[in-house]
Structure formats: structure tokens, C-alpha cells
Amino acid sequence: MEQGTVPRSKVRWEWNGVERGTVPCSKVLIMKILKYFKKYIWLIVLSFACAAITTLCQTMIPLSIGRAIDAIVVGDGFRRQTFTHELSVVAGLTIYAAFFQWLMTLINNRVVYKFSANIRKKASDRIFKMPLSLIDNKSVGDTVSRITVDVETAADGLLLGFGQTFTGVITIILTIVFMFRMNVWISLIVICLTPLSFFVASFISKMTHKFFEKQARDRGEMTNLIEEMIGKGKTVKAYGYEKKAEERFADINKRLVRSGFLATFYSSTVNPGTRFVNNLIYAAVAAGGAYIAVTKGSITVGVLVSFLTYANQYMKPFNEISNVLAEIQNAWACGDRVCQMIESESEVPDKTGAVELDRVIESAADRQKGDVVLENVDFSYNKDKELLTNVNLHAKPGMRVAIVGPTGCGKSTLINLLMRFYDVDKGAVKVQNIDIRDVKRNSLRKSYGMVLQETWLKSGTIRENICYGYRDATDEEIYEAARITHADKFIRQMPLGYDTYISEDGGQLSEGQKQLLCITRVMLKLPHLLILDEATSSIDTRTEQRIQKTFAKMMKGRTSFIVAHRLSTIREADLILVMKDGNIIEQGTHESLMEMGGFYKKLYMSQFEVV
């Protein structure tokens, strides 16, 4: 495609590791990500309710255990009834806690899977709504990484992380309440030492986010390289690029290992650090409680055991939350990348009241179908560099218009404007005297049949590839289209004929055979406007002669635009546009242009010079 490397639109997405927009601040990012959970708010509330009930049950268990111990060691003798009652309470609370824990896990898994499916769909839909200027400059591997790995990481990390955080906070609150009810002084010891855990966790978590963010970028770059090496394997081998590819892979892999190691290292130090502080708190509670129990006798052995259990239970959430912080930091980084994709710029929507072009063409008289006009068109991919300037063209219904010129002169760009892959900067493109900006995009593109130089096939059967744009086609219509394009013979020689499965790169098909399938696809349902962009460039001369006859039948009565480098293929065109540096410098029939003796004649004769 003839275009600059800089997109015309403002890109808010990081492409190939280069930041083209600003990463939102944490508060904005939180709101962006959490809004996608809004759809599942009732499930999340139910999950949090289960977490609260589970935590309450677990918090009440140490109290009953302490009472059971006091029933043995405090008083004149063993109080069997109290002991049995407290053990029954412990058993009941344990069963309730286990049940609601299971229910919470079930709900969380359901939310994660639904959230992931929804976000993947939004990301996939966004791809089809992006302007071509953005798609042309994107990295395939990075996009794949965002839709697959980043979505899963964000969903798991955020939901499960917030679930554990919520459970931890409820545990801390309830534990403090129960401890203060038993003894104020020991509770104050626990609370006064708690900030140490926060300090350790906060200090380390700040270091983890930037490394998780870099890890996500490196992972996307590696995915892109692997996609490139596998998808273009033949080109890689043909040009002996294997060693260079290995060097690139080694470099990216080295960076990924480093960023992953540092992210994991810093996140893994949170837990040992907080555990060290927690052990100090546990020791302080044990020493203080033992001292009070021995010297003052204000607490019993059972109460001290409960206190020690609560101290351990109180500090446990800090360990869990510190671990979750690393997951949440990773989830934020991945969620940010997914949000950048979902909220990237969309194509300009169809105007209110936009017309269906295919219906307009169908309703026109036979001799008036397919009238195309370009009026004073200016366009450039990069506003700092002009490409097309003041281009004018009138392709009358049924006319065959050939577009020729040196590489980079704007031939394919003209096709992009006709299909409205890009909008003109100035002027207008009209079909049936209607500005295509007043037409629904889908109806405009359905009105064209396009065969490009670069073949594209999908993974599926040959039949599915032929009827890609016309799924209601009958078998007979498919066979007839293949016979006309001379593809029927080689298709029937395949193992399963039309039901032979091929991969997206065409498998064992030659470039010429793949191009014949693409031509057959257009032949199956002929629209009133045709675009042939070097459509026979990969076909041998003999087959090309037959295809040219087929094209002649196909183009009869249809307005056709033919981009060609081999000028011998467009001698019969009704109008030849000669482009140079973004301008139409000559136009006319082959004979008139040859008589003119200008740039076209030089191009034409250069293809027959003997070196």
C-alpha cells in the first residue's frame, strides 16, 4: 500500500512498543477498567456477600476454641456440656465457611469467564471499527497478545485480587473487633506494629508495576515476531533471514526474561518482608499476653490461645494482600493495554440518513449504472507530505479505466479512496452522483468487486473461500464461476475437490492458483463496480491470456478500475490514467497516448527494450 509510515489519525495506542499516547493516571485507569465489570455487579455483590459470611465464620472459630480450652483448664473441673457445645459450634462454622467459600469461588469463576468473553468480543469488534490508518500501522502480534493473554491476566488479577483484598479487609476489621472485646492493651500492640507491613508492601509494590508493564510490552513484541516468522516462513528461508530472526528473538527474549525476572523478584519479596513483620507482631502478642496472664491474671489460657490465633489471623490478610498487590499491578498493566485497544479511535460513523448505494445502483437504468466521479480530490497519509493533489476523473458507466504509473505515484491510494478505506482531505468522490460520505460504508463496499495483487485466503475449504462474500451461493453457481476462471480443473484434482481444506496461506497451492481462487470469489457474484489491482501478476502468460478474456466478459457493462504495471494488459481500456507524483499527468486511450509521445509512451516502450 502506498502510504507513509505515520498514520493520519491521532493514535492513542502503543504500537511496537512506541508510546503514541499518554498512559492514563491510576484513578482514570481504575474507572475505565471497572466499568467493564458493571454488567456483573450483582454477581460481584453476591460474591462479596459470600466472602463476608465466610470471613465471619472463620473469625468466630478462634473464640469458640478458646472457650472450649477454658472449659477444660479453668474452674473446678471439666465442663463437658460447654466443651461439647463449643466444639459443635466450631464444626458448624467450619462447614458454613467451606460452603460459602466454594460458592464464592464458583461465582468468581463465572464472572471471570463472562468478563473475558465480553472484553474479547469488544476488542474483536473494535478491530473492525478502526480506521484503516490505524490498522495499517499496527503490530499483529501485539494485538493478538492484547486480545488473548492480556484479557485473561486482567480478568483473573483484578477480580480475584479484589476478592481476596475484600476478604482480607473484612477479616482485619472483624479480628480487631473481637480482639478489643477480649483485651485492649494486647490489641493496641498489634495495631501499633501493623503500619510496618503496610510500609514494606507499599515500598515494594511501587517497583513492581513498571516491570510488569514492560513485561507486557515485551511479550507483545515477541508474539509479533513469532507471528511474523511463522506466517512468512517461506520468505524468511528464501532470504536466509533465519540467523537475523534468531538474533531478534534472542534480544527480545533477553529483555522479556529480564523484565519478567525483575517483576517476579520484586513481587516475591513482598511476602517474605511482610511475614517477617508479622512474626514480630506474633511474638509481641505472645510475650505480652503471657506476661498479663501470669502477673495480673486478667486473661485465661483459652483467651490467650484465642488471642494468638487472632493475631495470626489478623496478619494473614496482609500477607495475602501483599501477594495480590503484585497480581493487581500486573492486571493493571494488562488492563491498560486492553483499554487502549478498546477505546482507540473508531472510523467516522455513517451519517444519519446515509443511503444504500447498492439499491441506488440497482434502481438506475442499465446504461447509467456505475457512474464514478472524483472532483478536485486532495489526499495525503501524512499532512506534511502531499500525495494526491487536485485529482479529477469521470468514469462513465461501463467504462474500463486503467491506472498506470511508477511505484509510489498514488495508484493504490486512488483505490483506497474509491472504497472509502480513507476519506479525502478535500474534494469529493461520487458514485451515481452521490458523495460516498453520504453512503453507508457496507453498501459502498458491497457494490465493488475487488481482486488484489496480494492474495488472501481463510482457513477452510476451497468452497468456503470461493463463497466468502456470497454465502447463499449454490454449488452450481460456484462450479460455473470456477469454470469461467479456469480454476475448476485444478480444484477437482485436489484430494477432496471443492471440500479440500486449506490453511490461510494456501497450503500447497501455487501463487497463481491462490489468485485464481480470489478471482473466482469475485466472479461468483459480480457487482456493478470492479477493481483489479495487478490481479494477474502471479499467473503464467498462457493462463493470463485466458483470464484476460474472462475479465473482458466480467467487465462488460461494468465500470472497472484496473491498476497495472504490465501495460500490455490494459491496451483495450477505454481510458488510461497516467499518474506521477500524485497527479494525473496524461489520460486517453492507448493509441492516443502513444501518438502523444509523452510519459506513457516511455513507460510502455521501456517494457519492451532489450538490455
Phi, psi and omega per residue, in radians:
M1 nan 2.363 -3.052
E2 -1.548 1.752 -3.090
Q3 -2.792 2.851 3.063
G4 -1.327 3.077 -3.108
T5 -1.580 -0.136 -3.120
V6 -1.838 2.197 -3.122
P7 -1.198 2.654 -3.134
R8 -1.300 -0.590 -3.093
S9 -1.486 2.786 3.073
K10 -1.323 2.109 -3.068
V11 -1.699 2.136 3.118
R12 -1.743 0.387 -3.032
W13 -2.078 2.531 3.024
E14 -1.406 2.024 3.122
W15 -1.842 2.215 3.083
N16 0.949 0.635 3.071
G17 1.397 0.002 3.130
V18 -1.732 2.117 -3.069
E19 -1.364 2.062 3.138
R20 -1.892 0.059 3.110
G21 -2.541 -3.090 -3.127
T22 -1.783 2.389 3.084
V23 -1.308 2.227 -3.075
P24 -1.121 2.666 3.104
C25 -1.181 2.874 -2.987
S26 -1.032 -0.695 -3.105
K27 -1.137 -0.780 3.121
V28 -1.129 -0.745 -3.136
L29 -1.085 -0.741 3.123
I30 -1.024 -0.801 -3.118
M31 -1.140 -0.661 3.137
K32 -1.102 -0.781 -3.076
I33 -1.296 -0.757 -3.062
L34 -1.164 -0.414 -3.128
K35 -1.150 -0.405 3.111
Y36 -1.355 -0.242 3.040
F37 -1.557 -0.141 -3.068
K38 -1.018 -0.584 -3.119
K39 -1.097 -0.428 -3.062
Y40 -1.966 0.480 -3.014
I41 -1.049 -0.672 -3.102
W42 -1.228 -0.637 3.062
L43 -1.149 -0.675 3.139
I44 -1.180 -0.718 3.084
V45 -1.073 -0.737 3.116
L46 -1.111 -0.684 3.100
S47 -1.098 -0.752 3.131
F48 -1.169 -0.606 3.089
A49 -1.119 -0.744 3.087
C50 -1.098 -0.678 3.118
A51 -1.123 -0.700 3.137
A52 -1.139 -0.755 3.138
I53 -1.136 -0.758 3.107
T54 -1.032 -0.797 -3.115
T55 -1.134 -0.723 3.125
L56 -1.062 -0.770 3.126
C57 -1.094 -0.779 -3.130
Q58 -1.159 -0.564 -3.131
T59 -1.289 -0.521 -3.136
M60 -1.381 -0.334 -3.092
I61 -1.075 -0.819 3.137
P62 -1.035 -0.597 3.132
L63 -1.107 -0.755 3.129
S64 -1.213 -0.618 3.100
I65 -1.115 -0.752 3.096
G66 -1.055 -0.732 3.121
R67 -1.143 -0.650 3.115
A68 -1.125 -0.690 3.110
I69 -1.151 -0.746 3.115
D70 -1.101 -0.520 3.105
A71 -1.142 -0.335 3.139
I72 -1.661 -0.781 -2.958
V73 -1.798 -0.272 -3.093
V74 -1.836 2.387 3.112
G75 1.764 -2.954 -3.058
D76 -1.383 -0.385 -3.094
G77 -2.970 -3.075 -3.111
F78 -1.291 2.096 3.134
R79 -1.690 1.617 -3.019
R80 -1.084 -0.747 -3.067
Q81 -1.110 -0.765 3.107
T82 -1.118 -0.762 -3.131
F83 -1.056 -0.820 -3.132
T84 -1.117 -0.722 -3.134
H85 -1.074 -0.809 -3.101
E86 -1.153 -0.663 3.087
L87 -1.131 -0.642 3.088
S88 -1.127 -0.696 3.101
V89 -1.099 -0.763 3.121
V90 -1.041 -0.770 -3.138
A91 -1.097 -0.783 3.138
G92 -1.110 -0.774 3.134
L93 -1.111 -0.648 3.131
T94 -1.125 -0.732 3.129
I95 -1.137 -0.801 3.115
Y96 -1.054 -0.781 -3.125
A97 -1.080 -0.743 -3.141
A98 -1.124 -0.720 -3.118
F99 -1.126 -0.854 -3.099
F100 -1.244 -0.474 3.035
Q101 -1.141 -0.745 3.107
W102 -1.116 -0.757 -3.139
L103 -1.118 -0.703 3.122
M104 -1.102 -0.753 3.125
T105 -1.086 -0.720 3.129
L106 -1.079 -0.788 -3.132
I107 -1.141 -0.767 -3.125
N108 -1.065 -0.746 3.125
N109 -1.090 -0.689 3.140
R110 -1.127 -0.753 3.139
V111 -1.132 -0.753 -3.123
V112 -1.064 -0.811 -3.116
Y113 -1.160 -0.710 3.126
K114 -1.183 -0.741 3.124
F115 -1.064 -0.815 -3.122
S116 -1.069 -0.776 -3.138
A117 -1.102 -0.710 -3.118
N118 -1.164 -0.773 -3.127
I119 -1.187 -0.698 3.100
R120 -1.068 -0.686 3.110
K121 -1.141 -0.746 3.115
K122 -1.081 -0.741 3.135
A123 -1.143 -0.719 3.116
S124 -1.134 -0.767 3.111
D125 -1.083 -0.633 -3.108
R126 -1.093 -0.603 -3.139
I127 -1.022 -0.699 -3.104
F128 -1.342 -0.261 -3.127
K129 -1.757 -0.115 -3.141
M130 -1.224 2.540 2.994
P131 -1.162 2.613 -3.104
L132 -1.078 -0.466 3.111
S133 -1.076 -0.535 3.115
L134 -1.433 -0.733 -3.122
I135 -1.135 -0.678 -3.107
D136 -1.100 -0.411 -3.067
N137 -1.897 0.206 -3.098
K138 -1.636 2.761 3.055
S139 -1.650 2.146 -3.095
V140 -1.077 -0.835 -3.102
G141 -1.083 -0.689 3.132
D142 -1.133 -0.687 3.112
T143 -1.138 -0.753 3.100
V144 -1.040 -0.740 -3.137
S145 -1.104 -0.676 3.140
R146 -1.136 -0.755 -3.054
I147 -1.289 -0.514 -3.054
T148 -1.747 -1.321 -3.020
V149 -1.130 -0.851 -3.036
D150 -1.138 -0.650 3.122
V151 -1.105 -0.821 -3.133
E152 -1.105 -0.764 -3.122
T153 -1.103 -0.756 -3.140
A154 -1.117 -0.782 -3.108
A155 -1.117 -0.890 -3.121
D156 -1.108 -0.851 -3.059
G157 -1.117 -0.754 -3.062
L158 -1.291 -0.909 -3.068
L159 -1.173 -0.913 -3.126
L160 -1.157 -0.632 3.115
G161 -1.121 -0.815 3.125
F162 -1.169 -0.585 3.086
G163 -1.091 -0.796 3.120
Q164 -1.179 -0.643 3.110
T165 -1.106 -0.776 3.128
F166 -1.075 -0.806 3.122
T167 -1.054 -0.726 3.136
G168 -1.112 -0.754 -3.136
V169 -1.112 -0.762 3.112
I170 -1.089 -0.716 3.121
T171 -1.068 -0.790 -3.131
I172 -1.071 -0.797 -3.109
I173 -1.103 -0.864 -3.112
L174 -1.133 -0.668 3.141
T175 -1.119 -0.745 3.099
I176 -1.051 -0.760 3.135
V177 -1.032 -0.823 -3.109
F178 -1.180 -0.655 -3.141
M179 -1.168 -0.738 3.140
F180 -1.135 -0.545 3.101
R181 -1.175 -0.508 -3.106
M182 -1.541 -0.811 3.130
N183 -2.808 2.175 -3.055
V184 -1.243 -0.760 -3.005
W185 -1.157 -0.783 3.121
I186 -1.143 -0.631 3.112
S187 -1.095 -0.668 3.128
L188 -1.154 -0.603 3.083
I189 -1.041 -0.796 -3.134
V190 -1.077 -0.818 -3.056
I191 -1.189 -0.667 -3.109
C192 -1.168 -0.519 -3.140
L193 -1.537 -0.198 -3.090
T194 -1.056 -0.723 -3.110
P195 -0.950 -0.411 3.107
L196 -1.046 -0.716 3.118
S197 -1.124 -0.748 3.125
F198 -1.079 -0.716 -3.109
F199 -1.106 -0.806 -3.131
V200 -1.097 -0.835 -3.104
A201 -1.129 -0.724 -3.107
S202 -1.165 -0.741 -3.113
F203 -1.063 -0.774 -3.064
I204 -1.335 -0.637 -3.086
S205 -1.124 -0.513 3.101
K206 -1.104 -0.535 -3.114
M207 -1.370 -0.443 -3.008
T208 -1.355 -0.595 -2.993
H209 -1.053 -0.828 -3.070
K210 -1.137 -0.551 3.139
F211 -1.340 -0.631 3.059
F212 -1.145 -0.655 3.119
E213 -1.133 -0.766 3.110
K214 -1.158 -0.634 3.111
Q215 -1.068 -0.732 3.134
A216 -1.111 -0.707 3.119
R217 -1.159 -0.780 3.125
D218 -1.092 -0.667 3.127
R219 -1.129 -0.712 3.096
G220 -1.132 -0.679 3.119
E221 -1.146 -0.675 3.119
M222 -1.179 -0.729 3.102
T223 -1.029 -0.701 3.131
N224 -1.124 -0.732 3.139
L225 -1.130 -0.763 3.127
I226 -1.088 -0.733 3.097
E227 -1.040 -0.739 -3.133
E228 -1.146 -0.789 -3.082
M229 -1.187 -0.665 -3.130
I230 -1.359 -0.797 -3.090
G231 -1.169 -0.530 -3.123
K232 -2.044 0.704 -3.072
G233 -1.011 -0.704 -3.115
K234 -1.144 -0.729 3.120
T235 -1.141 -0.706 3.124
V236 -1.019 -0.815 -3.120
K237 -1.246 -0.675 -3.092
A238 -1.098 -0.610 -3.111
Y239 -1.725 0.165 3.113
G240 1.035 0.681 -3.054
Y241 -1.554 0.039 -3.033
E242 -0.986 -0.796 -3.092
K243 -1.116 -0.763 3.122
K244 -1.112 -0.685 3.111
A245 -1.111 -0.702 3.107
E246 -1.109 -0.671 3.114
E247 -1.147 -0.751 3.090
R248 -1.083 -0.766 3.132
F249 -1.086 -0.759 -3.128
A250 -1.084 -0.685 -3.138
D251 -1.151 -0.843 3.138
I252 -1.133 -0.737 -3.135
N253 -1.071 -0.702 3.119
K254 -1.096 -0.766 3.117
R255 -1.158 -0.670 3.124
L256 -1.149 -0.710 3.099
V257 -1.080 -0.761 -3.110
R258 -1.141 -0.861 -3.126
S259 -1.142 -0.667 3.101
G260 -1.172 -0.699 3.132
F261 -1.125 -0.819 -3.122
L262 -1.126 -0.700 3.110
A263 -1.096 -0.801 3.133
T264 -1.181 -0.676 -3.117
F265 -1.080 -0.897 -3.103
Y266 -1.150 -0.684 3.135
S267 -1.190 -0.552 -3.117
S268 -1.333 -0.321 3.120
T269 -1.423 -0.213 -3.139
V270 -1.138 -0.837 -3.059
N271 -1.117 -0.863 3.093
P272 -1.047 -0.664 -3.142
G273 -1.101 -0.825 -3.135
T274 -1.233 -0.569 3.086
R275 -1.119 -0.658 3.097
F276 -1.070 -0.784 3.107
V277 -1.127 -0.696 -3.128
N278 -1.108 -0.680 3.107
N279 -1.132 -0.621 3.059
L280 -1.096 -0.753 3.135
I281 -1.126 -0.747 -3.135
Y282 -1.071 -0.743 3.123
A283 -1.132 -0.699 3.133
A284 -1.125 -0.699 3.116
V285 -1.144 -0.761 -3.134
A286 -1.094 -0.786 -3.123
A287 -1.166 -0.821 -3.127
G288 -1.128 -0.740 3.134
G289 -1.145 -0.724 3.129
A290 -1.118 -0.713 3.122
Y291 -1.077 -0.807 -3.130
I292 -1.139 -0.712 -3.124
A293 -1.136 -0.654 -3.078
V294 -1.416 -0.749 -3.032
T295 -1.513 -0.708 -3.051
K296 -1.845 -0.442 3.124
G297 1.150 0.382 -3.114
S298 -1.431 -0.180 3.068
I299 -2.270 2.627 -3.132
T300 -1.617 3.028 3.095
V301 -1.108 -0.715 3.134
G302 -1.101 -0.696 3.114
V303 -1.143 -0.708 3.127
L304 -1.107 -0.738 3.099
V305 -1.079 -0.741 3.109
S306 -1.091 -0.710 -3.135
F307 -1.100 -0.782 3.131
L308 -1.102 -0.675 3.096
T309 -1.142 -0.735 3.119
Y310 -1.152 -0.651 3.116
A311 -1.074 -0.748 3.114
N312 -1.187 -0.707 3.138
Q313 -1.189 -0.598 -3.131
Y314 -1.174 -0.691 -3.085
M315 -1.457 -0.368 -3.105
K316 -1.006 -0.762 3.110
P317 -1.040 -0.548 3.121
F318 -1.131 -0.666 3.070
N319 -1.111 -0.801 -3.115
E320 -1.138 -0.761 -3.129
I321 -1.126 -0.671 3.117
S322 -1.102 -0.654 3.074
N323 -1.187 -0.715 -3.114
V324 -1.142 -0.563 -3.139
L325 -0.984 -0.690 3.116
A326 -1.124 -0.745 3.125
E327 -1.124 -0.725 -3.119
I328 -1.158 -0.694 3.100
Q329 -1.060 -0.761 3.099
N330 -1.111 -0.729 -3.140
A331 -1.128 -0.677 3.106
W332 -1.067 -0.795 -3.121
A333 -1.052 -0.796 3.139
C334 -1.222 -0.701 3.121
G335 -1.092 -0.634 3.108
D336 -1.082 -0.758 3.140
R337 -1.129 -0.699 3.128
V338 -1.170 -0.745 3.138
C339 -1.111 -0.678 3.098
Q340 -1.014 -0.667 -3.117
M341 -1.269 -0.847 -3.079
I342 -1.119 -0.608 -3.062
E343 -1.739 0.250 3.094
S344 -1.188 2.910 -3.040
E345 -1.087 2.414 3.117
S346 -1.760 2.844 3.000
E347 -1.058 2.633 3.043
V348 -1.058 2.152 -3.079
P349 -1.154 2.762 3.075
D350 -1.046 2.509 3.121
K351 -1.148 2.652 3.029
T352 -1.106 2.228 -3.118
G353 1.463 0.211 3.102
A354 -1.027 2.500 -3.017
V355 -1.623 2.811 3.042
E356 -1.567 1.886 -3.025
L357 -1.147 -0.686 -3.105
D358 -1.056 -0.595 3.101
R359 -1.235 -0.651 3.125
V360 -1.113 -0.750 -3.138
I361 -1.154 -0.747 -3.128
E362 -1.083 -0.617 -3.087
S363 -1.379 -0.228 -3.132
A364 -1.306 2.772 3.081
A365 -1.159 2.694 -3.046
D366 -0.935 -0.701 -3.086
R367 -1.431 0.029 -3.097
Q368 -2.075 0.141 -3.093
K369 -1.476 2.183 3.063
G370 1.643 0.623 3.096
D371 -1.442 2.111 -3.071
V372 -2.179 2.302 -3.113
V373 -2.330 2.357 2.948
L374 -1.965 2.143 -3.080
E375 -2.024 1.982 3.027
N376 0.825 0.861 -3.034
V377 -1.433 2.236 2.969
D378 -2.050 2.441 3.111
F379 -2.790 2.510 3.013
S380 -2.668 2.527 3.074
Y381 -1.266 -0.636 3.119
N382 -2.060 2.099 -3.037
K383 -1.107 -0.299 3.115
D384 -1.471 -0.107 -3.092
K385 -2.370 1.979 -3.113
E386 -1.210 2.553 3.066
L387 -2.192 -1.253 3.083
L388 -1.746 2.298 3.137
T389 -2.347 2.172 3.055
N390 0.872 0.912 3.137
V391 -1.506 2.259 3.112
N392 -2.210 2.418 -3.115
L393 -2.771 2.447 3.014
H394 -2.261 1.820 3.095
A395 -1.674 1.883 -3.089
K396 -1.317 2.743 -3.116
P397 -0.901 2.289 3.102
G398 1.433 -0.027 -3.081
M399 -1.397 2.478 3.056
R400 -1.737 1.943 -3.085
V401 -1.878 2.086 3.094
A402 -1.739 2.453 -3.139
I403 -2.090 2.068 -3.084
V404 -2.265 2.859 3.117
G405 2.660 2.969 -3.138
P406 -1.195 2.846 3.132
T407 -1.027 2.326 3.097
G408 1.533 0.133 -3.088
C409 -1.445 -0.246 3.092
G410 2.038 0.242 -3.105
K411 -1.111 -0.962 -3.123
S412 -1.168 -0.511 3.083
T413 -1.098 -0.693 3.107
L414 -1.064 -0.701 3.101
I415 -1.123 -0.717 3.114
N416 -1.029 -0.648 -3.141
L417 -1.279 -0.664 3.109
L418 -1.071 -0.692 -3.125
M419 -1.476 -0.082 -3.067
R420 1.008 0.685 2.917
F421 -1.224 -0.508 3.024
Y422 -2.296 2.660 3.055
D423 -1.683 2.547 3.136
V424 -1.171 2.668 3.058
D425 -1.398 -0.700 3.100
K426 -2.454 2.822 3.124
G427 1.409 -2.772 -3.067
A428 -2.719 2.611 2.970
V429 -1.959 2.184 -3.067
K430 -2.150 2.464 3.007
V431 -2.200 2.270 -3.056
Q432 0.937 0.636 3.118
N433 1.136 0.386 3.095
I434 -2.059 2.217 3.073
D435 -1.056 2.255 -3.051
I436 -1.168 -0.235 3.040
R437 -1.304 -0.225 3.058
D438 -1.731 0.217 -3.090
V439 -2.040 2.542 3.055
K440 -1.168 2.295 -3.050
R441 -0.967 -0.813 -3.084
N442 -1.037 -0.727 -3.114
S443 -1.222 -0.579 3.089
L444 -1.104 -0.851 -3.062
R445 -1.270 -0.496 3.054
K446 -1.201 -0.393 -3.121
S447 -1.378 -0.184 3.121
Y448 -1.869 2.537 2.908
G449 -1.940 2.244 -3.010
M450 -2.198 2.290 3.004
V451 -2.160 2.048 -3.071
L452 -1.758 2.844 3.071
Q453 -1.131 -0.714 3.136
E454 -1.497 1.991 -3.099
T455 -1.293 2.607 3.059
W456 -2.407 2.202 3.079
L457 -2.256 2.655 3.104
K458 -1.771 2.780 3.038
S459 -1.186 2.107 -3.101
G460 2.799 -2.971 -3.134
T461 -1.385 2.858 3.088
I462 -1.081 -0.653 3.115
R463 -1.046 -0.799 -3.123
E464 -1.134 -0.583 3.118
N465 -1.227 -0.672 -3.130
I466 -1.180 -0.731 -3.095
C467 -1.693 0.522 -3.122
Y468 -0.992 -0.724 -3.125
G469 -1.765 0.101 -3.088
Y470 -2.599 1.307 -2.966
R471 -1.265 -0.269 -3.130
D472 -1.569 0.115 -3.092
A473 -1.137 2.472 3.093
T474 -1.440 2.864 3.119
D475 -1.044 -0.696 -3.106
E476 -1.128 -0.681 3.101
E477 -1.133 -0.685 3.118
I478 -1.130 -0.801 -3.134
Y479 -1.098 -0.708 -3.119
E480 -1.142 -0.754 3.112
A481 -1.078 -0.699 3.129
A482 -1.193 -0.625 3.116
R483 -1.161 -0.695 -3.117
I484 -1.118 -0.669 -3.109
T485 -1.566 0.072 3.129
H486 1.136 0.475 3.086
A487 -1.675 -0.301 -3.048
D488 -1.047 -0.658 -3.056
K489 -1.111 -0.910 -3.093
F490 -1.266 -0.456 3.103
I491 -1.157 -0.754 -3.109
R492 -1.234 -0.281 3.066
Q493 -1.457 -0.152 3.096
M494 -1.241 2.765 -3.075
P495 -0.897 -0.789 -3.126
L496 -2.037 0.339 3.116
G497 1.062 -2.267 -3.108
Y498 -1.204 -0.268 3.121
D499 -1.696 0.219 3.077
T500 -1.227 2.304 -3.121
Y501 -1.497 2.333 3.079
I502 -2.239 2.667 3.108
S503 -1.474 3.079 -3.069
E504 -1.160 -0.362 3.101
D505 -1.627 0.123 3.084
G506 1.549 -0.098 3.099
G507 1.053 -2.135 -3.071
Q508 -1.543 0.056 3.139
L509 -1.246 2.508 3.059
S510 -1.318 2.911 3.119
E511 -1.070 -0.676 3.121
G512 -1.122 -0.731 3.127
Q513 -1.146 -0.685 3.106
K514 -1.116 -0.673 3.139
Q515 -1.225 -0.607 3.077
L516 -1.083 -0.656 3.097
L517 -1.128 -0.694 3.118
C518 -1.147 -0.664 3.099
I519 -1.178 -0.697 3.118
T520 -1.092 -0.619 3.125
R521 -1.032 -0.716 3.122
V522 -1.314 -0.662 -3.119
M523 -1.087 -0.513 -3.066
L524 -1.055 -0.735 3.127
K525 -2.359 1.633 -3.027
L526 -1.347 2.043 3.028
P527 -1.451 -3.100 -3.062
H528 -1.535 -0.154 3.125
L529 -2.221 2.339 -3.100
L530 -2.181 2.514 3.026
I531 -2.245 2.102 3.126
L532 -2.082 1.786 -3.079
D533 -1.772 1.639 -3.089
E534 0.917 0.798 -2.966
A535 -1.195 -0.318 -3.108
T536 -2.021 0.353 -3.036
S537 -1.186 -0.434 -3.095
S538 -1.827 0.273 -3.071
I539 -1.934 2.477 3.138
D540 -1.138 2.820 -3.015
T541 -1.018 -0.749 -3.106
R542 -1.127 -0.797 3.121
T543 -1.162 -0.627 -3.141
E544 -1.068 -0.689 3.134
Q545 -1.089 -0.698 3.102
R546 -1.174 -0.732 -3.134
I547 -1.125 -0.625 3.117
Q548 -1.082 -0.655 3.070
K549 -1.147 -0.687 3.105
T550 -1.110 -0.767 3.118
F551 -1.071 -0.646 3.134
A552 -1.052 -0.746 3.082
K553 -1.169 -0.733 -3.075
M554 -1.152 -0.644 -3.072
M555 -1.467 -0.190 -3.092
K556 -1.060 2.119 3.133
G557 1.381 0.099 -3.114
R558 -2.127 2.440 3.075
T559 -1.284 2.146 -3.020
S560 -2.234 2.463 3.071
F561 -2.057 2.137 -3.028
I562 -2.105 2.015 3.041
V563 -1.655 2.195 -3.051
A564 -2.540 2.515 2.969
H565 -1.761 -0.605 3.073
R566 -1.415 1.759 -2.996
L567 -1.203 -0.289 3.115
S568 -1.164 -0.341 -3.088
T569 -1.455 -0.165 -3.049
I570 -2.132 0.376 -3.126
R571 -1.118 -0.498 -3.080
E572 -1.573 0.090 -3.120
A573 -1.120 2.545 3.119
D574 -1.247 -0.540 -3.131
L575 -2.559 2.277 3.104
I576 -2.000 2.153 3.078
L577 -1.730 2.176 3.120
V578 -1.809 2.028 -3.074
M579 -1.899 2.544 3.066
K580 -2.699 2.214 3.112
D581 0.962 0.673 3.059
G582 1.431 0.128 -3.136
N583 -2.189 2.608 3.000
I584 -1.493 1.867 -3.044
I585 -1.640 -0.388 3.107
E586 -2.568 2.626 3.024
Q587 -2.706 2.587 -3.112
G588 2.732 -2.975 3.071
T589 -1.424 2.974 3.133
H590 -1.025 -0.796 -3.086
E591 -1.122 -0.799 -3.103
S592 -1.144 -0.631 3.127
L593 -1.231 -0.620 3.101
M594 -1.179 -0.705 3.110
E595 -1.137 -0.566 3.135
M596 -1.119 -0.552 3.095
G597 1.188 0.501 -3.107
G598 -1.688 -2.516 -3.056
F599 -1.119 -0.668 -3.140
Y600 -1.071 -0.774 -3.129
K601 -1.077 -0.667 3.112
K602 -1.119 -0.743 3.103
L603 -1.087 -0.814 -3.092
Y604 -1.095 -0.845 -3.093
M605 -1.191 -0.516 -3.131
S606 -1.123 -0.429 -3.129
Q607 -1.404 -0.109 -3.141
F608 -2.102 0.103 3.124
E609 -1.243 2.505 3.092
V610 -1.692 2.111 -3.117
V611 -1.583 nan nan
